[in-house]
């Protein structure tokens, strides 16, 4: 096995473990699922920004399955797919702003994180509107689901963007 493959698999495993660990540090827990953590998506976002979209989607999907195993909530098979491997797999979309080792573009990092969180919002919104519409009361279930999921995903976006912009330059030096 060549050095690049070993580095890829090692980084993937470490980022998966770091995300699982950070997901246990909860800043805000939404009443019906979802939370703002101490940057639990940052390791997955770093991996996607470093290795690209497809590896990021695969690692995010694996994280989603791990998250389900650690904190299971199962209502329906499609709900499971949308809320776990699909939603977290879409974190890998940050890889569209993949940075090579010579560039530091804060706007690119923020764009990547934004696309990733938007993808996650779409998956969780679809799950919420279809499977948890009873929580919407008399409101439109799609609008309710967007609003509900935004309460924890917008703070997660802000936290992740700020931390990544701060740590990206020092990380580049380590990767050289």
C-alpha positions in Angstrom: 0.0 0.0 0.0 1.5 3.4 -0.9 2.0 6.2 1.5 -0.9 8.3 0.1 -3.4 5.5 0.7 -2.1 5.0 4.2 -2.3 8.7 5.0 -5.9 8.8 3.5 -7.2 5.9 5.6 -5.4 7.1 8.7 -6.8 10.6 8.4 -10.2 9.3 7.7 -10.2 7.1 10.8 -8.9 9.9 13.0 -11.5 12.4 11.7 -14.3 9.9 12.2 -13.2 9.3 15.8 -12.7 13.0 16.5 -16.2 13.8 15.1 -17.8 11.1 17.3 -15.9 12.4 20.3 -16.8 16.0 19.7 -20.5 15.1 19.1 -20.7 14.3 22.8 -19.9 17.8 23.8 -23.4 19.4 23.4 -23.8 23.2 23.6 -27.6 23.1 22.7 -29.9 20.1 22.4 -33.0 20.7 20.3 -36.1 19.2 21.9 -37.0 16.7 19.1 -33.5 15.8 17.9 -30.5 17.7 16.5 -27.9 19.6 18.5 -25.2 22.2 18.4 -22.0 20.6 19.4 -18.4 21.7 20.0 -17.6 21.6 16.3 -18.3 17.9 15.7 -18.5 18.4 12.0 -15.1 20.2 11.7 -13.1 17.0 11.4 -15.4 15.7 8.6 -15.2 19.2 6.9 -11.4 19.2 7.1 -11.3 15.8 5.5 -13.6 16.9 2.7 -11.7 20.1 2.1 -8.4 18.2 2.0 -9.4 15.1 0.0 -12.4 16.2 -2.0 -16.1 15.6 -2.4 -16.4 11.9 -2.9 -14.0 10.9 -0.1 -15.8 13.5 2.1 -19.3 12.1 1.3 -18.1 8.5 2.0 -16.6 9.5 5.4 -19.7 11.6 6.2 -21.9 8.6 5.4 -19.8 6.4 7.6 -20.1 9.0 10.4 -23.8 9.0 10.0 -24.0 5.2 10.5 -21.6 5.5 13.5 -23.8 8.3 14.9 -26.9 6.1 14.6 -25.1 3.3 16.4 -24.0 5.6 19.2 -27.3 7.5 19.6 -30.0 5.5 17.7 -33.3 6.9 16.8 -35.3 4.8 14.3 -38.8 5.5 13.0 -38.7 4.3 9.4 -36.0 3.0 7.0 -36.2 6.1 4.8 -36.0 8.3 7.8 -32.9 6.5 9.0 -31.3 7.0 5.6 -32.2 10.7 5.4 -31.2 11.5 9.0 -28.0 9.5 9.2 -25.9 8.4 6.2 -27.5 10.9 3.7 -27.5 14.0 5.9 -24.0 13.4 7.2 -22.7 12.2 3.9 -23.7 15.5 2.4 -21.2 17.1 4.8 -18.7 15.9 2.2 -20.0 18.5 -0.3 -17.6 20.8 1.4 -15.1 19.1 -0.9 -16.3 21.3 -3.7 -14.1 24.0 -2.2 -11.1 21.5 -2.0 -8.0 23.4 -1.2 -4.6 22.4 -2.5 -1.7 22.8 -0.1 -0.7 26.1 -1.6 -4.0 28.0 -1.1 -5.8 29.5 1.9 -9.1 31.0 0.8 -11.3 31.9 3.7 -14.2 32.5 1.3 -13.7 29.0 -0.2 -13.8 27.5 3.3 -16.9 29.3 4.2 -18.5 28.4 0.9 -17.6 24.7 1.4 -19.0 24.7 4.9 -22.2 26.5 3.7 -22.9 24.0 0.9 -22.3 21.1 3.3 -24.6 22.4 6.0 -27.2 23.3 3.3 -27.1 19.7 2.1 -27.5 18.5 5.6 -30.4 20.9 6.1 -32.2 19.5 3.0 -31.9 15.9 4.2 -33.1 16.6 7.7 -35.9 18.9 6.4 -37.2 16.2 4.1 -37.1 13.7 6.9 -38.8 16.1 9.3 -41.6 17.1 6.9 -42.4 13.6 5.8 -42.0 11.6 9.0 -42.5 14.1 11.8 -45.1 16.4 10.4 -47.3 16.0 13.5 -44.9 18.3 15.4 -45.8 21.2 13.0 -49.3 21.5 14.4 -51.2 23.8 12.0 -48.1 25.0 10.2 -46.8 23.9 6.8 -44.7 20.8 7.8 -42.0 21.8 5.3 -41.6 25.3 6.6 -41.7 24.1 10.2 -39.0 21.5 9.4 -36.8 24.1 7.8 -37.2 26.4 10.8 -36.6 23.6 13.3 -33.5 22.2 11.7 -32.1 25.7 11.1 -32.1 26.3 14.8 -29.2 24.0 15.3 -27.6 23.9 11.8 -27.1 27.7 11.5 -25.1 27.8 14.7 -23.2 24.7 13.6 -22.4 26.5 10.3 -21.2 29.6 12.2 -19.0 27.7 14.7 -17.5 25.5 12.0 -16.8 28.3 9.7 -15.1 30.5 12.3 -12.9 27.6 13.7 -11.9 26.4 10.2 -10.9 29.9 9.1 -8.8 30.2 12.2 -7.1 26.8 12.1 -6.7 26.3 8.3 -3.4 28.2 7.9 -1.7 26.3 10.8 -3.1 23.0 9.4 -1.5 23.7 6.0 1.9 23.9 7.6 1.5 20.5 9.2 0.5 18.9 5.9 3.6 20.1 4.0 
